[in-house]
């Protein structure tokens, strides 16, 4: 049985360009902090990758700090004793900071039924509600694919008569859309290599020119004194190569092709599955992401059934140590627990074919009909 991988928002397969860059980097023996020729060769690899990531992200190379991933990037951006506001749709890497002292509803930004930020918190404008040090804005949601106008909301925060830092999670948007740090309104931006076909275990924090961050990892002062520790040369080289390849794919319209496949998938399913809800279908979304719920049919059960049939999908974010639970994203959007527990995510990649989509739809609809028969 040939398996079909449809969980690209969890992680994308390693690109050939990234794999080759990593293999080549493994033959570079120098430490980037050394001043001899071998050290300079290693340093050159890091700086080349920094420029490649910066080109994709829309920032200057000097604004890029390499980290172990987006979770570390968030921890580096948020000062240790800072208070943070965000919407309930945020990834746990950010939401954990909002709720580190317990759930505080006054720190949650409002979203509408489509998962789009309303520009209010607890029904009130930011001017009356935002008193925290950092506001986190998500460029694209990993579960629903819904896109946010981060610049518009950042401008609302700039208008406040107090200092608020804006942290943008661009992990899903970067490489799939033309999202750019330069026009995001961000002071800090998170990125991750493995979401764009780079290796796992490497990411970046983009820092607005003129701002700085306090190092959380102390030591030799690598990454311009902002993140100590000998650089992960193969991982960073792979990240850079993946970023360069992702930029090429955007330029030639590859994601528009994937969006057409997503439309075919949703139209095919909607024609038969009359009770299925397609989340965020009326607003701008990532081109590859479809989140849908059939109330009463547990998302976990669907994932297992489709896995046994040869398809890899998800019942939400994959960054929670294998936990499967009702989607906190959908609950934040106002869905009840039954619906939130019934959602699955199908996220396409650049190698996804029309045949893959047709096979998935055929198998899923067969199982959906059986579920309806049992529930009748």
Long-range contacts (C-beta under 8 A, 24 or more apart in sequence): 1-310, 2-310, 3-310, 3-311, 3-312, 4-310, 4-311, 4-312, 4-352, 4-356, 4-359, 4-360, 5-312, 5-349, 6-311, 6-312, 6-313, 6-346, 6-347, 6-348, 6-349, 6-352, 6-356, 6-360, 7-312, 7-313, 7-314, 7-318, 7-345, 7-347, 8-288, 8-347, 8-348, 8-349, 8-352, 9-142, 9-143, 9-145, 9-172, 9-195, 9-286, 9-288, 9-289, 9-314, 9-318, 9-345, 9-347, 10-314, 10-317, 10-318, 10-319, 10-347, 11-194, 11-195, 11-200, 11-318, 12-194, 12-195, 12-196, 12-197, 12-349, 13-197, 13-349, 13-351, 14-197, 14-198, 14-199, 14-238, 15-196, 15-197, 15-198, 15-241, 15-242, 15-245, 17-241, 17-242, 17-244, 17-245, 18-193, 18-197, 18-198, 18-199, 18-238, 18-239, 18-241, 18-242, 18-245, 19-238, 20-241, 21-237, 21-238, 21-240, 21-241, 22-199, 22-234, 22-235, 22-237, 22-238, 22-241, 23-234, 24-237, 25-233, 25-234, 25-236, 25-237, 25-238, 26-234, 28-233, 31-230, 32-222, 32-230, 32-231, 32-233, 33-220, 33-222, 33-230, 42-231, 42-233, 45-233, 45-236, 45-237, 46-231, 46-233, 46-236, 46-237, 48-237, 48-240, 49-236, 49-237, 49-239, 49-240, 49-241, 49-243, 50-236, 50-240, 51-240, 52-239, 52-240, 52-241, 52-243, 52-244, 53-191, 53-204, 53-239, 53-240, 53-243, 55-243, 55-244, 55-247, 56-174, 56-175, 56-196, 56-243, 56-244, 56-246, 56-247, 57-170, 57-174, 57-180, 57-181, 57-189, 57-191, 57-204, 57-206, 57-243, 58-179, 58-180, 58-181, 58-182, 58-183, 58-184, 59-181, 59-182, 59-189, 59-206, 60-209, 62-209, 62-224, 63-181, 63-206, 63-207, 63-208, 63-209, 64-204, 64-205, 64-206, 65-204, 65-205, 65-206, 65-207, 65-213, 65-223, 65-224, 65-226, 65-227, 66-202, 66-203, 66-204, 66-223, 66-227, 66-231, 66-232, 66-236, 66-239, 67-202, 67-203, 67-204, 67-205, 67-227, 68-201, 68-202, 68-203, 68-232, 69-192, 69-193, 69-200, 69-201, 69-202, 69-203, 70-169, 70-171, 70-190, 70-191, 70-192, 70-203, 71-203, 71-319, 72-203, 72-205, 72-216, 73-188, 73-190, 73-191, 73-203, 73-204, 73-205, 74-136, 74-167, 74-169, 74-190, 75-216, 76-205, 76-213, 76-215, 76-216, 76-226, 76-227, 77-134, 77-165, 77-167, 77-188, 77-190, 77-205, 77-207, 77-213, 78-134, 78-167, 79-133, 79-134, 79-214, 80-214, 80-216, 82-132, 82-133, 82-134, 83-107, 83-131, 83-132, 83-133, 83-134, 84-132, 84-133, 84-134, 84-135, 84-136, 84-167, 85-109, 85-121, 85-130, 85-132, 85-134, 85-135, 85-136, 86-135, 86-136, 86-137, 86-138, 87-111, 87-117, 87-138, 87-332, 88-328, 88-329, 88-331, 88-332, 89-115, 89-138, 89-141, 89-144, 89-146, 89-328, 89-329, 89-332, 89-333, 90-136, 90-138, 90-169, 91-138, 91-142, 91-169, 91-171, 91-317, 91-319, 92-317, 92-319, 92-320, 93-169, 93-190, 93-319, 94-136, 94-138, 94-167, 94-169, 95-328, 97-134, 97-136, 98-136, 107-132, 108-332, 109-135, 111-332, 111-333, 112-333, 113-333, 113-334, 114-146, 114-279, 114-280, 114-282, 114-283, 114-333, 115-141, 115-144, 115-146, 115-279, 115-280, 115-283, 115-329, 115-332, 115-333, 116-146, 116-148, 116-283, 117-148, 117-149, 117-153, 119-152, 119-153, 119-156, 125-156, 126-156, 126-157, 126-160, 127-159, 127-160, 130-157, 130-160, 130-164, 131-162, 132-164, 133-163, 133-164, 133-165, 134-164, 134-165, 134-166, 134-167, 135-164, 135-165, 135-166, 135-167, 136-167, 136-168, 136-169, 137-166, 137-167, 137-168, 137-169, 137-185, 137-186, 138-168, 138-169, 139-168, 139-169, 139-170, 139-172, 139-173, 139-174, 139-177, 139-179, 139-184, 140-170, 140-172, 140-173, 140-176, 140-177, 140-179, 140-285, 140-286, 141-172, 141-280, 141-329, 142-171, 142-172, 142-317, 143-291, 143-316, 143-317, 143-327, 143-329, 143-330, 143-343, 143-345, 144-279, 144-280, 144-285, 144-289, 144-291, 144-329, 144-330, 144-333, 144-345, 145-172, 145-280, 145-285, 145-286, 145-288, 145-289, 145-290, 145-291, 145-347, 146-279, 146-280, 146-283, 146-284, 146-285, 147-173, 147-177, 147-283, 147-284, 147-285, 147-286, 150-184, 150-185, 150-186, 151-183, 151-184, 151-185, 152-185, 153-185, 154-184, 154-185, 154-186, 155-185, 158-185, 165-211, 171-195, 171-203, 172-286, 172-289, 173-286, 174-246, 175-242, 175-243, 175-246, 175-247, 175-249, 175-250, 176-250, 176-255, 176-286, 176-287, 176-288, 177-250, 177-255, 177-286, 177-287, 178-250, 181-206, 187-211, 188-213, 193-235, 193-238, 193-239, 193-242, 193-243, 196-242, 196-243, 196-246, 197-242, 197-245, 197-246, 197-350, 198-235, 198-238, 198-239, 198-241, 198-242, 198-243, 199-234, 199-235, 199-238, 199-239, 201-232, 201-235, 202-232, 202-235, 202-236, 202-238, 202-239, 203-239, 204-239, 249-350, 254-350, 255-287, 255-288, 256-287, 258-287, 258-288, 258-348, 258-349, 258-350, 258-352, 259-287, 259-288, 261-348, 261-352, 261-353, 261-354, 261-357, 262-287, 262-288, 262-289, 262-290, 262-348, 264-354, 264-357, 264-358, 265-290, 265-346, 265-348, 265-357, 265-360, 265-361, 266-290, 266-292, 268-357, 268-358, 268-361, 268-365, 269-361, 269-364, 269-365, 272-365, 272-368, 272-369, 273-365, 273-368, 275-372, 276-368, 277-339, 279-330, 279-333, 279-343, 286-347, 288-347, 288-348, 288-349, 288-352, 289-345, 289-346, 289-347, 289-348, 290-345, 290-346, 290-347, 291-330, 291-343, 291-344, 291-345, 291-346, 292-343, 292-344, 292-346, 293-330, 293-335, 293-339, 293-340, 293-342, 293-343, 293-344, 294-342, 294-368, 294-371, 295-338, 295-339, 295-342, 296-338, 296-342, 296-371, 296-375, 297-342, 297-368, 297-371, 297-375, 298-341, 298-342, 299-324, 299-327, 299-341, 299-342, 299-343, 299-344, 300-324, 302-342, 302-344, 302-364, 302-367, 303-344, 305-367, 306-344, 306-360, 306-363, 306-364, 306-367, 309-363, 309-367, 311-359, 311-360, 311-363, 313-344, 313-345, 313-346, 314-344, 314-345, 314-347, 315-343, 315-344, 315-345, 316-343, 316-345
